[in-house]
Amino acid sequence: MTSMQKKVAIFVTVVVVGVAIDQITKYVAADRLATTVRGHVEHPIEVTVPESQDGETLESYLRDEFASNTPMDVRRIIRRGVLGPDGQPMAAGDTVQTGQTLTVLNRTVTVIDGYWEWEYAENTGAAFSFLAGGEGEWRRILLIVVNIIAFGFLIYLLRIVRADHKLFLFAISLIGSGAIGNLIDRVRFGYVVDFILWKVGDQYRWPNFNVADICITVGAVTVMALVLFGNIEELEETPE
């Protein structure tokens, strides 16, 4: 196997694994998390009552359906809105029937109380919501172009870096996987799915992010550390 083949093998492996994890986690978040912001329903989800829970109360059913939520969380989900098949709000004591499709208007999951939650968000900007909030197709096109240019630069780095400098290769591969993961979302939806929320209480919130953002951040920090504190000449492939 040639030097270039080794580098491509590392790059492709990391990118494929990273993109797969990113897309799977985004799919699960979109399927299981619901968001209502300032009274506006932005992303409801639907759940279907199985035969095994026919005749149970709504609260009992949701405790099983959303097992990662506490009983208090489930009551909060019901208060924020669960619509029955007729589109009307349901109460905690209402009974559910097999095959009914219920619409949940707001659901988050607490990982560490007061600090870490799973919360669905649609980000029209770049990583960590940079450039989000504006209007216009120009922003989407700009971010797609920037992603493509950045990926092209990563391919250039892949060509010049030494094959035995696996940490640097791994770092640029992480950046590549994150760039592709978010690019897929922008092309498909016009926005990026974020679902990780770090905060301190209810006052300080870091912008929602995703696995792709983590890959980009870890990769970029590693590259900067290697460039700033290492010998950049040792990274370069010696011409044959």
Secondary structure as GFF3:
##gff-version 3
##sequence-region A 1 240
A	DSSP	alpha_helix	3	32	.	.	.	ID=ss1
A	DSSP	beta_strand	35	37	.	.	.	ID=ss2
A	DSSP	beta_strand	40	43	.	.	.	ID=ss3
A	DSSP	beta_strand	45	48	.	.	.	ID=ss4
A	DSSP	three_ten_helix	51	53	.	.	.	ID=ss5
A	DSSP	alpha_helix	58	65	.	.	.	ID=ss6
A	DSSP	alpha_helix	71	80	.	.	.	ID=ss7
A	DSSP	beta_strand	82	83	.	.	.	ID=ss8
A	DSSP	beta_strand	101	104	.	.	.	ID=ss9
A	DSSP	beta_strand	109	112	.	.	.	ID=ss10
A	DSSP	beta_strand	116	123	.	.	.	ID=ss11
A	DSSP	three_ten_helix	127	129	.	.	.	ID=ss12
A	DSSP	alpha_helix	137	160	.	.	.	ID=ss13
A	DSSP	alpha_helix	166	189	.	.	.	ID=ss14
A	DSSP	beta_strand	192	200	.	.	.	ID=ss15
A	DSSP	beta_strand	204	205	.	.	.	ID=ss16
A	DSSP	alpha_helix	211	229	.	.	.	ID=ss17
A	DSSP	three_ten_helix	232	235	.	.	.	ID=ss18
###
